[in-house]
């Protein structure tokens, strides 16, 4: 096709402009118009679309008030096999382009522009290239180079060798993509999703194939196939650029119109065509059984799928989202009560979604499904017509015998029949007689979406656009016509649908879930499969080695490929890069306050407030538990699972819900009713030990217990009442103890199959030791190594009729929290709201409940005058002592895990650098002396080393040993940590990282230049901006700031900015020689951990690693408390 000449970007009339405004602006709702805000401009996020004057390329600019800007470049791509063509191409895109041939250029450019670098993902129907940055100028500076990489990549053969696939002289398979997919392709969820797609779609459909690529297919892939794939889909004619952020009105004129015209010149390729998303031919199987590698045979999963409406049928799609919210969106939803929240759970969790495929896919995933160890079922791999479902379980498992369903769940259609029966029951009872059930579900969906936009506005808006972009390209209904904004008024649509009559919802449930064809995949755990796959891989390595005719030439070719593909951006090129004005990067506007109470409110002695533009109030009550007795700590995991998750018994005299008068008699609220009401009142709630915690993990502050919730401000007073009453009047019932304990045990089985979770837990086991005179830390008690035995003991006691012993422990923890003093509350509220009204509400509820809890026999423990004075001097008196073991030599541990096909590693040592004011002298004096210069120099150095295409990336990704590596400061636990992720060759990956650190000592200038110091400073500034970019992040950061001794965000940012500005290249070299060098000192007392497939051998030259199994480590814990 002849290419038209592209005019220069001279601005004038539309005919001379590169991009022309297309249509009127679109206004994306942030909330429902029923909330009192206007649904048009004042309540909308203004979005403009610009079309290339010649091709179908679009640039979409979405103006959302956020300090973080996002750039997504969408390329609709289809998948016709399992070679991973879109995924491998995605990786090669970053290896250099026609205009910018130096590998690493685009990521160094991004890092210079208040970002951590570019990224990308591959899906079944599109590939997306992303950038987050902290200024408008940064977006403009990176966009042209990013587009050139996407549209005009080099795609050299040597790049394929390192980035995609090769095998070394010993036949061992390597490559970044290969390493990534080794760790993913046999993952339980990945396998289930892949096989469900194969069942639901015809073989030619993109959703019936694996976009990431199967490793055996990747091994046979050629670079020419990738080049051809790029020619087919990657053209300016096919891409859409979406930008979100607080863009000025001049952005389009100043930056979009000045993109070099030749970069976005189309070569005439148009990949728009209707995508065949039809089901497989009539009569084909609709279910199958698959095995996955596991460390146990305790539980598997069953995933169901139904075809949904076309993408263009927005009303039906949103209605189904409301219906799914009702069915499975809360712990008290019908499906969760039927299958999960029961004494003998049939699953540990249910995930439900309406997936954004061209024809929507409705999905229900049952995870943690008890597996009955039926041998005939286990032989049913890749089969849908096995006869195993006629076999009965032998009954040896006492747990299974308690529920007649458990031994049959993996039999053909058994769980499907139970699910269908539940759907029919819901129809027969007309949603359990609740005519407002779907209205409540719609309201929860509205609040959840509004909160998501508030928490992560850029990414949530991107999610709203991408399905429209893909459908415009591939849907048979779009006829190739571009359209976005199908959900611009989604809040009003949800509210309107919520008011539909009950018959509408009954018909919807029947049409899609009962009358629709159900497909499902049953995933069976197989402890023998992991070693079998590893053995097969060894055989492949031998075959590969045998193929090599000239070993010397083979080694030379790989070395040359690695060398030519190494990221090495010259310093003069870095100095020429455009950089933004640092003063334009900011944080979310807010006002921070501190109230020290003369008389505490329950456990709250001080209140930190954040006033911010928000429609929600977030409350975190932080209760000290550092002195909790050792025999109770092992019960904290179960306690945090049950609190706000069990029955509640209200005494006479307290106020129930929104009633005006106190109760005249005791009232029991069942778990289901408690959960249902609380879910309607709050958008999220959390009960946990410490900050950023999960069921078995705690990032920091494990000496605090957090009870928190986030709710629309209109719901706050009633939501607070339910949370306080739930804390004080929780009743720990036998059924809830059984259900929660069993589901927690199932979660442990799933965690033990994942390398990262094993690494974290084992690392915590060795690095979090008991302090002198103190019991094992809360954090250690929470790890699954000890919890597995504790939870089994709890189940045994409960089933043996000794539940009172368990309840006694739980009540002791509860009373400890109720009677605690000296804690604090963090409160984020809308700017227009007065904080004292919220404190008065807390005081009223707490005092009433405490009085009734003690029946007037005692008062809330009061702080002494000395304690009150101490709180006023330092409102957050939380001290932390490092728990890193007092090692005298390296402690090296190797943990083999049967379920793994890829490895991870962790190395760490104690690091006690001053990172905050000490309080011993004035803030200004300590700042002028730069007492934290080493901390910030090390932070900047690790940011520089770990950036995309940085030295660590070059060492492991560039050689194809692993997916990545990074070094970071664990600030709260006072450690420096080195991690290697998803390695296909962990031994070579570790050696390569150590070589980089060693080489830095001798060749410092080749690793760090003065320009690199500026780059590192930019990355740190971006990370700091992200941490203060939304109301929730601002609250989390303010808690950390206060605990660390900063009066407010301004003081914290001053401390950071002055120190980072002062860091020099020599500072970074000093901390490299002093601290990083410890990773390569064979005698330095650090901790090292390798988590690998079961048959991995660790050579002696890597260090004296001691082999430990998970079972051996678990045996060191006490289980009966």
VOKE-749765 format. One record per residue (C-alpha): residue in one letter; x, y, z. Coordinates in steps of 0.02 Angstrom, whole numbers, plus 50000, padded with zeros to 5 digits. Example, Ala and Ser with C-alpha at 12.3 -4.5 7.8 and 13.67 -1.06 7.14 Angstrom:
2
a506154977550390
s506844994750357
// end
This chain:
1121
x500005000050000
x500665017249954
x500955028150107
x500345045950108
x501555059650153
x501255065650330
x501285084550353
x502295092550490
x501415096350654
x501035114250611
x499525120250709
x498145129550623
x496505123750551
x495955105750578
x496635099850411
x498395103650468
x498245096150641
x498925078950682
x497455074750794
x495705081450774
x494425082850914
x493115069250890
x491375072950953
x490875081251115
x491735078351279
x491145063351380
x490835065651566
x491165050151670
x490155049351830
x491055048251996
x489485044452095
x487615042652073
x486605058352039
x485475052252180
x486885056052301
x486495074452288
x487885079052167
x487515083651989
x487665069451865
x488315080651727
x489835091951729
x490055094851916
x489965076251951
x490865070751794
x492645067651742
x492885076851578
x493545065451441
x494055071051266
x494405060251114
x495615065250976
x495735055650812
x497265055250702
x496895065750548
x497225051150432
x497135034550526
x496005027050658
x497225030250800
x496435039050949
x497115048651097
x495915049551245
x496255062451381
x495315059851544
x495485074251666
x495375067451842
x496045077151992
x497465065852048
x499325068752078
x499685052451985
x499505052251796
x499235036051700
x499615031851518
x498935015951439
x499235011651257
x498024998151199
x498364986451054
x496924974351015
x497744957450986
x497024940150955
x497714923051003
x497574907950889
x498774895750974
x499774893151134
x501434900151073
x501224916051172
x501464927551022
x500664942951102
x501594939951266
x503314937151190
x503074952351078
x502584962651229
x504264958651309
x505264962151151
x504454979251129
x505544986151269
x507184980651190
x507404995851079
x506575004550931
x506965012350763
x507185029950832
x507835024551003
x508845008650971
x509735008151140
x508954995351253
x508345003151415
x508105020551341
x506235021651370
x506355015651550
x507805027151593
x506795041251516
x505285036351621
x506355035351779
x506995052951745
x505185058551738
x504515054351911
x504105036251876
x504785018951915
x504715014351731
x503555007251600
x502614990951609
x501404980351508
x500174966051516
x499484953651391
x497694947651390
x496724936251273
x496064950551168
x497264965051194
x499004970151247
x499214985751352
x500774996251383
x500755006951539
x501615021251627
x501205029651793
x502065046051831
x501915061051945
x501715075451822
x500915080551659
x502595084951583
x503215067351622
x501825059851516
x502235071451372
x504105067851383
x503915048851379
x502455046651259
x503375048751092
x504775036751137
x503535024251207
x502505024851047
x504065022250942
x504515006751040
x502764999751017
x502565003750832
x504365002150772
x505284989450882
x506924981750826
x506414963450855
x508164956650830
x508574938150843
x509804941150985
x508424949651084
x507344934351062
x508744923751137
x508804933051302
x507034939351320
x506054924351257
x506964907751249
x508614898751234
x509494884251316
x511254884651382
x512674872851344
x511994860351472
x510274860851389
x509454870651530
x508034881351463
x508104899951499
x507374916551444
x506324929651534
x504654924351459
x505074906051482
x505524908751666
x503914918251695
x502814905051614
x503684890551702
x503034897851864
x501294901451797
x500734888251674
x500404874451802
x499664886151931
x497954879951987
x497014895751938
x497954898051773
x497584880151722
x495754881551771
x495494897651673
x496374890751520
x495394874551515
x493744883551549
x494084894451396
x494414878851292
x492744871651346
x491724887451319
x492364893251149
x492714885750980
x494544881350949
x494834896650839
x494194909050969
x495494919751055
x494804914951226
x495114896451192
x497004899151185
x498354904051308
x498984921651277
x500484919751394
x501134904551301
x501424886651354
x503274883051384
x503334868551263
x502594879651126
x503744894151172
x505214882351148
x504684879950967
x504294898150931
x505334908250807
x505724926650803
x505004927750626
x503304922550691
x503394936850817
x503884949150681
x502424943450573
x501264945250722
x501854963050749
x501524967250566
x499764960550581
x499194969850738
x500414983850781
x500004998850674
x499515016550723
x497865012850638
x497465000150774
x498045008150937
x497185019151065
x498125030051190
x497205033851353
x497895046651475
x497165050751646
x497685064251768
x497475082551814
x497905088251637
x497845106551594
x496815112751447
x498445116051356
x499015097951361
x498225092951196
x498865108251104
x500595108051180
x500975089451183
x499755078451088
x499875088850930
x501765089050938
x502065070250935
x503275067450789
x502155063350642
x503225049150575
x503095039550739
x501205038150724
x501145035750537
x500045021250485
x500665008550360
x498925003650310
x498674988750425
x496924987350496
x496624972150606
x494794976250638
x493724961250603
x492304952350693
x492994940050819
x492194922950824
x491694920351006
x490434906550973
x490324891251085
x491034874751027
x490024863850912
x488444855750976
x488674840151081
x490454844151137
x490924841251319
x490554855151442
x491604849451590
x493264841351625
x494454836751766
x496254842751774
x497674839351894
x498844852651962
x500474851652061
x500184852552248
x501044848952412
x499474840052475
x497854831752422
x496724841352540
x495814853352425
x495574858352244
x494434870252152
x492974870152032
x492694884651913
x491044887451822
x490724898151669
x489194903751571
x489084914151412
x488384931351449
x487694945851346
x488604954851207
x489754969051260
x488564981951187
x487154976251302
x487764987151445
x486134986151542
x486144967151550
x487984966851597
x487734979151740
x486174969951797
x487164953851805
x488504962651908
x487144967752032
x486464949952034
x488204942752065
x488464955252206
x486884948452285
x487364930252255
x489174930552314
x489744948252353
x489714947252543
x490054933552673
x488184933152709
x487674931352527
x486654915752480
x488074906352396
x489304909752536
x488064904452669
x487644888752571
x489414883252527
x490724892652631
x490124899552797
x489564883152874
x490214870853002
x490824859052864
x491284870852720
x491104864552542
x492314878252485
x493434890852572
x492934905152458
x491884909452305
x492434922452178
x491114928852057
x491324940451909
x490664946651743
x492224945751635
x492544958851500
x492624947351350
x491794952051184
x490344941151236
x490354943151425
x490844927851526
x489984924451691
x491144915551811
x490974907351981
x492554900252056
x492464888752207
x494184887552288
x494724876852434
x493484863152388
x493824847852499
x494514833552396
x494004816052448
x495614807552388
x494604796252274
x495844787052164
x494634784652021
x494304803352019
x496174806752017
x496374796351860
x495144807251767
x496404819751700
x495844828251539
x494244817951539
x492424822451558
x491674805051543
x492514796151688
x491484784451794
x492324789351957
x490774798452018
x489954781752052
x491284777352181
x490964781352363
x492244788052484
x492954775352604
x492444785752754
x494164786052838
x494144804852849
x493104809952998
x492894827652933
x492114821452771
x490914810152866
x490114825252948
x489334831252786
x488664819252655
x489114831052513
x490984832352547
x491474815252481
x490554818252317
x491034836052269
x492214830952128
x491014818452054
x490304822951885
x489014837051898
x488834834952087
x489314852752137
x488424859351983
x486814850952042
x487024858552216
x487304875652138
x485804874152023
x484734868752170
x485264884352264
x484814895252115
x483104887052108
x482854889252294
x483214907852277
x481904908952140
x480614898952237
x480854909752393
x480904925652288
x482614930552356
x482194923952529
x480684935152537
x481734951052535
x480974962552404
x482394975052431
x483834962552416
x484374968052243
x484144986352285
x485374983952429
x486574974752314
x486484989052189
x486875001552327
x488384991252382
x488994990752202
x488805009652187
x489785012752346
x491115000252297
x491385008052126
x491435025652199
x492735020052325
x493775011552190
x493805027552087
x494305037252242
x495675024952293
x496425022752120
x495605034851999
x496755032951851
x496775014051846
x494905012551878
x494525024251734
x495695014351622
x494674998951667
x493105007751608
x493845011451437
x494794995951383
x493304984551354
x492504997751242
x494124999451145
x494284980651117
x492444978851072
x492584993050946
x493954983050863
x493334965150870
x491474964650910
x490334959750766
x489074972550829
x490254987450822
x490594986450634
x492314993850668
x491585010150735
x492555017550881
x491565020651039
x492035023251221
x491025028651371
x489715014951372
x489795016051562
x489945034851577
x488325035151677
x488535018451762
x488065024951934
x486375030851874
x486145014751776
x486495004351932
x485315014752038
x483945013251906
x484184994551890
x484134992752079
x482344999052077
x481774985751954
x480364974252014
x480784957352086
x480154948551929
x481534956651827
x482864948751938
x482004931851944
x481984931551753
x483814937051747
x484384923151863
x483394910251768
x483944915951595
x485814916551623
x486184904251763
x484834890951755
x484334890551572
x486084895151511
x487354881451477
x488554879151621
x490354873951589
x491554869151726
x493314863051761
x493714852951917
x495504855151978
x496224840452076
x497804841952183
x499204829852141
x500784829452250
x501654818352123
x501394829851974
x502694842952023
x504144830652033
x503494822351874
x503544838851779
x505284842451845
x505864825251788
x505154828651615
x506084845151613
x507704836051653
x507414824551505
x507114839551393
x508754847151454
x509674831151406
x508854831351235
x509314849651212
x511114846251259
x511184832151133
x510614843950995
x512134855251017
x513384850850881
x514684864050921
x514664868351106
x515954882051090
x514964890650954
x513364888651055
x514134896851208
x514854910751101
x513174914351018
x512264915751184
x513614926751260
x513574938251109
x511674939151114
x511704943651298
x513044956751272
x512174964851124
x510514965451216
x511184972751378
x510364988851436
x511725001951439
x511115019551406
x512615031451385
x512745045651509
x512705058851373
x511045051651314
x510365052551491
x510905070551508
x509965074951349
x508335067551410
x506905079651446
x506425080751629
x504915088751712
x504845103151834
x504965094852007
x503885108352085
x502395102351984
x502355085452071
x501215085952220
x500185076052344
x498315075352373
x497685091352458
x497275087852639
x497275094752815
x498045084652956
x497595086553139
x497995078553305
x496865077853456
x497585071553621
x496145066953735
x496135072153918
x495065056753948
x495225041853835
x493795034453736
x493995016153772
x495705011353703
x495895027953611
x497035040853692
x497405051253538
x496565054353371
x497425058353209
x496295066453079
x496475068852893
x495235080152805
x495185076852619
x494035077952469
x493075061752489
x491335054452501
x491895041952632
x492435041552813
x493815029352860
x494065024653042
x495485014253114
x495495010353299
x497265004953342
x497314994953505
x498964990353592
x499204971453613
x501074970753645
x500794963653819
x499534950453771
x499964933853856
x500904921053752
x499554907753767
x498314919453679
x499414924753534
x499174908553439
x497304912153437
x497464929353357
x497254922753179
x495604914253221
x495064929153326
x495334941753186
x494364930253070
x492884929153190
x492774946953253
x491414955653151
x491124938253080
x490074929153209
x488444931053306
x488154946053418
x487134946253579
x486544963653629
x486034966353810
x484494976153858
x484804994753868
x485854997153711
x485165004253550
x484934992353406
x485304998253228
x484385014453188
x483045012453320
x482695027153435
x482415018153599
x483545005953692
x483174987353688
x482024981253825
x482694963453819
x484234954253761
x484324952053572
x485354939353474
x485884944253298
x486394929353194
x488004929353096
x487044930352932
x486004945252989
x487514953953064
x488534951852904
x487084956952793
x486744973152886
x488564977952907
x488894974652722
x487504986952679
x488225000152794
x490104999252759
x491034998252595
x492494989152675
x493004983452848
x494584975952920
x495034967153081
x496854962553090
x498474962053184
x499564976553127
x499574986052963
x499404978952787
x498984961952856
x498244946352781
x497614930652868
x499364924052907
x500484939052877
x500824955952954
x501924968852870
x502234979753022
x501564985553191
x501084968253252
x500944975253429
x499344984153376
x497644976553339
x496664986453210
x494774987353199
x494274998253054
x492985001952923
x492645013552779
x490875019552745
x489925033352654
x489825047852775
x487925046652774
x488055029052849
x489405032852977
x488475034053142
x487505017753117
x489035008953045
x490065014253197
x488715007353312
x488774990253228
x490674989553231
x490824994453414
x489434982553464
x490214968953358
x491854971053452
x491124971453626
x489644959453610
x490324946453488
x489754928753531
x490954915353469
x489814900953418
x490304883053382
x489754883853200
x490764899553167
x492304892353252
x492174876553148
x491864885652983
x493244898553008
x494534885953070
x494224874152925
x494284888152796
x495894894752871
x496674877452859
x496164876552676
x496974893452647
x498584886752724
x498574872152603
x498424884552459
x499814895752526
x501014881052541
x500864878652353
x501494896252312
x503354900452314
x503154918552369
x502034914052517
x503214900352572
x504694912252559
x503834925552664
x503284913552801
x504914903852814
x505884920252811
x504824926852953
x505124910653049
x507014913253047
x507124932353050
x505824936553182
x506534929453342
x505914931553521
x506614946053619
x507374942853790
x506034939753920
x504614941053795
x503514927853714
x503554923553530
x502984938753431
x501214940553366
x501944940653192
x502794923853216
x501234916253291
x500254921553137
x501324912153011
x500564896652934
x502014885752996
x501324886653172
x499514890353134
x499204873953042
x499444863953202
x498524876653310
x496984876553197
x496954857653189
x497024857353379
x495584869753387
x494554859053270
x494904843453372
x494414851953534
x492824859153460
x492264842653384
x492674833653547
x491474844853643
x492834855753718
x492324871553625
x492234880953791
x494134880153802
x494264888553632
x492924901553672
x493814905853834
x495404910353739
x494444920853615
x493514930053752
x495124933853843
x495794942153686
x494154951353666
x494214957753846
x496034962853823
x495524973853678
x494004981053767
x495004985753922
x496564991953832
x497165009853849
x498475020553764
x497975016953585
x497455029053451
x496205031653313
x496555037053135
x495105046053054
x494965051652873
x493435062052838
x492705073452703
x493385091052706
x491695098252753
x491485087452907
x491985092153086
x493035079053174
x492305081953348
x490605075653293
x491405058953249
x492325058053414
x490725061753508
x489875047653413
x491275035553462
x491225041153645
x489345038953653
x489345021553577
x490865015153669
x490355021253841
x488595014253824
x489214997253765
x490614996053893
x489414999954034
x488224986353977
x489654974153945
x490224975654126
x488424977154190
x488984992954279
x490204983354388
x491754992354328
x492295007554231
x493435008454082
x495225007954148
x495885025654157
x497595031554109
x498625039054249
x499095057354244
x500865052154199
x500235041654053
x499135055853991
x500625067653999
x501675054953903
x500355053353769
x500275072253749
x502165072653729
x502225057953608
x500475052753552
x501105037253463
x502275028853589
x502595013353485
x504365007153502
x505104993553395
x506604983053434
x507394973253294
x507004954853306
x508314949553182
x509304934953257
x510994938353335
x511954928253206
x513814925153214
x513904917253042
x512774915652889
x511154906052914
x510724898052747
x509154887652720
x508504878052569
x506644873552568
x506094861652429
x504244861952384
x503404848452280
x502164859852192
x503444871952119
x504204873051945
x505144889451974
x506174895952120
x506274911452228
x507614917352349
x507854929752490
x509424936352575
x509344948552720
x510324956152863
x509994968253005
x510094986552954
x509864999753087
x510065016252997
x509275032253065
x507845036552948
x506865049153052
x507115062753183
x507715055853349
x506805069053453
x508385071853555
x508695088653470
x507645100553368
x506975094953200
x507945108653110
x509585104353193
x509465086053148
x508915090252972
x510365102352948
x511565088553002
x510745076452878
x510725062553008
x509785051052887
x510915053552736
x511475035252732
x509685029152736
x509185040052589
x510785036352493
x510435017752512
x508605020252462
x509145029352305
x510465016252265
x509245001852281
x507995011252173
x509335013552041
x509904995452045
x508154988152044
x507364998751909
x506764990751749
x508264987051637
x509414991951781
x510964982151836
x509974968651928
x508794966551780
x510284965151664
x511044951751773
x509554940051786
x508294944951652
x509614948951524
x510354931751547
x508664923351553
x508924916251728
x507394923651813
x505964935751795
x506764948951904
x507724954052061
x507664968852179
x508424975552340
x507444985652466
x507494992452643
x506204984352758
x506025000252857
x504984994353004
x505884977853034
x507594985853005
x508264974552869
x509054975852698
x508284962752585
x508784955252417
x507464945052325
x507514935252163
x505844931352083
x505264916651975
x506934909451927
x507124895251803
x508934893851861
x509064900252039
x510894895252060
x511464905651911
x510284919851959
x511034921252134
x512804920252064
x512414933851936
x511734945852067
x513244943152178
x514374946452030
x513524963252000
x513754968452181
x515574962752179
x515924971652015
x515164987852081
x516524988852213
x517884989152079
x516994997651935
x515865010052023
x515865023251886
x515225010951757
x513685007951865
x513265025051936
x513505042251858
x512985059451918
x511505058151800
x511015041751881
x510935050652048
x509645062451975
x508715047651903
x508655039052073
x508055055152152
x506635055952026
x506105037952063
x506085041252251
x505045056952226
x503795047152123
x503665033652256
x503365047052388
x502015055052282
x501115038452256
x501105035552444
x500145051952466
x499025051752313
x497325045852378
x496335047852541
x496695030052599
x498545031052556
x498655047952640
x497905040752799
x499115025952797
x500585037452768
x500045049352905
x499975034753029
x501745029752982
x502325047852990
x501605050453163
x502335034253230
x504025039353157
x503955056153246
x503425068153108
x502115081053151
x501285080652980
x501555076852795
x502415093552766
x503745089652895
x503975072052827
x504135078152648
x505375091552701
x506425078252785
x506385067352629
x506655081152502
x508125089252592
x508995072552617
x508725066052440
x509295082652367
x510885081452470
x511345063652418
x512885062952307
x513695049652204
x515025047552338
x513665044952469
x512935031052365
x514635023152342
x514955023752528
x513345014352570
x513685002052429
x515374997752501
x514744997552680
x513074988552661
x512794980552490
x514484972052501
x513814961652646
x512784951552522
x514394944752445
x515384942552604
x515374923852636
x515674926452820
x514444940552856
x513024934752972
x511564936352853
x510054925352824
x509834916852655
x508364906852592
x508054896952433
x506294890352396
x506414878452249
x505624863652160
x505894847652258
x507334840552156
x508404856252148
x510224853652198
x511144868052279
x513014867352242
x514234869752385
x514994885252304
x513344894552331
x513544891952518
x513194879152654
x511304878752633
x510394867352754
x508924858152678
x507314860052779
x505564854152735
x503984863552782
x503484848952890
x505124849852988
x504904868553017
x503084866553071
x503594853353197
x504574866453296
x502974875453348
x501874871853497
x500104867953440
x499074864753597
x498764880753695
// end
